Amino acid sequence: MTCVLAYRQDDVRTSRDGSEHELLHIRRELERYDLCTEIELPPMSGDELLELVGSADVSADALVRYSGGNPFFALGYTHRDINDASRASIDAVIAEKLSRLDPEQRDLLSMAAIEGETFTSLVLRSISPLPPLQIAQVLRRAENEHMLVRSEGKTIVYGTETPTYTFVNEAVQHALAERIGDEEREILHASIAEVLRAERDVAAEEGVDAHSLLTKLAVHTELGGNKIEAMRTWIQVAERAWRMYAEQEARSAIAQVLRISTSGVVSREMKRVRGQTLGLLGMIEQFVRDVPKTISCFDEAIELGRSADDPELEVTSLCRRAAAANMSGDPDGVQRYANEALRLSESHHNVVGELAAISMLGMWHESNRDLDGAEVCFERSLALAKHVGHSDRVANALVNIGRIKVHRDEYGSSIPYFLEAASAYEALQRWDGMARALNNAGIAYADLGQLDEAAEIYGRALELHERIADVVGALHSRPILPNCICDAEISTRPRSLSSRASLPNARWTTGMA
């Protein structure tokens, strides 16, 4: 006689009364006489699950997260939105699993589910009334007896090393989280956010990158009822992402801020934070040369600065709008927005806003061929930037002054300004500014006939452009570089390129407000 027993371990290890299933007794009896052969079927992989469900509307990663490799849950996941029976069937199976937990286990795991699919002892010790030893014992039983969670050992999820666990699938996590009432849920999210805030501070003190922590902090802060702090945290996420030129990640974080800013009652502070966020979004749109979207962002930011009675936000947005006008070839707009920003800055003693406005007025003079007026503005903005210790503005002013030297055909005089600006940007890790300053220096070297120096500088600029995926900048540098290298190789002495007309792709880049 052959007995074939098929079962899932989590279904037979415990029953509602806490006893083992009879199948385990039968198996042990067969093992006693060496009559048992066990074939373990591992969880299905993502590719296997995709083949099973036969749907192109779901990713393998989503299937694995939700089902934990369980084919029943995977099939139910793909049908849950169109088939009430599938949803009810999954709910019934999970309810049966959870019914085997004692109240202490259910309550602790429900709290853990609020933290997320991955949760930590660090957080549970802060939000649970149970002592640490009891928490560890409950989690061990949940793993060994009920197979609802999986220990990942000690890891650094936030800033401190802590025992870490993962729910076997999202279906179980969601079911446990839904047991928590709305008021309790908000309190728990707020408590988790408090722990993450402390972990963020620890990471900052130790110089550890806390980018992923900030994302989780933003989520728990919003769900904990603090919309303003959630918006500010999302801005930090966006700014950190953009400093690394992770455009899509930055846009995703910005979208979260904009979503929150239109939900419920819109306070003055929410308007202010939304305006700051639109300023960042406008800078991204400006970087990718989408002029209409750039202008739209800055225009709304100006209005939000006014309605929130925030002169600093209004001045910053006006200066950026002037830069957008310069980018779109609108000199009248440059003058209008820059003068408005200058007036507002002077009336509120905003030196940083004043120097940005003066810089934009220099752009306006430059566009009108008034090089003396432009140079006066740029020199003044440089002095103000040095006075307030604003390194970014110092570099910006140096680029602008160097460009005026070029307009006067003073190529040799322009190069030190561009190179000093490049060094300043490098110290700030502003690779886009550094690339553009080097690009300008390369063109000046080429016009002087110093082709070896031009080739070296263009090579550095091209490397930076490609590092940050600045396609437009790279396209301007790429055709010039081989030109300079070729000329340097075939000439017995430096040969002057008579004018920039011989370099049709060369472009003098400007400083930005």
Buried (B, 14 or more C-beta within 10 A) or exposed (E): EEEEEEEEEBBBBBBEEEEEBEEBEEBEEBEEEEEBEEEEEEBBEBEBBBEBBEBEEBEBEBBBBBBBBBBBBBBBBBBBEEEEEBBEBBBEBBEEBBEBBEEBBBBBBBBBBBBBBBBBBBBBBEBBEBEEEEBBBBBEBBBEBBBBBBBEEEEBBBBBEBBBBBBBBBBBBBBBBEBBEEEEBBBBBBBBBBBBBBBBEBBEEEEBEBBEBBBBBBBBBBBBEBBBBBBBBBBBBBBBBBEEBBBEBBBBBBBBBBEBBEEEEEEEBBBBBBBBBBBBBBBBBBBEEBBEBBBBBBBBBBBBBBBBEBBBBBBBBBBBBBBBBBBEEBBEBBBBBBBBBBBBBEEEEBBBBBBBBBBBBBBBBBBEEBBEBBBBBBBBBBEBBBEEEBBBBBBBBBBBBBBBBBBEEEBEBBBEBBBBBBBBBBEBEBBBBBBBBBBBBBBBBBBBBBBBBBBBBBBBBBBBBBEBEBEEBBEBBBEBBEBBBEBBEEEEEBEEBEEBEEBEEBBBBBBBB
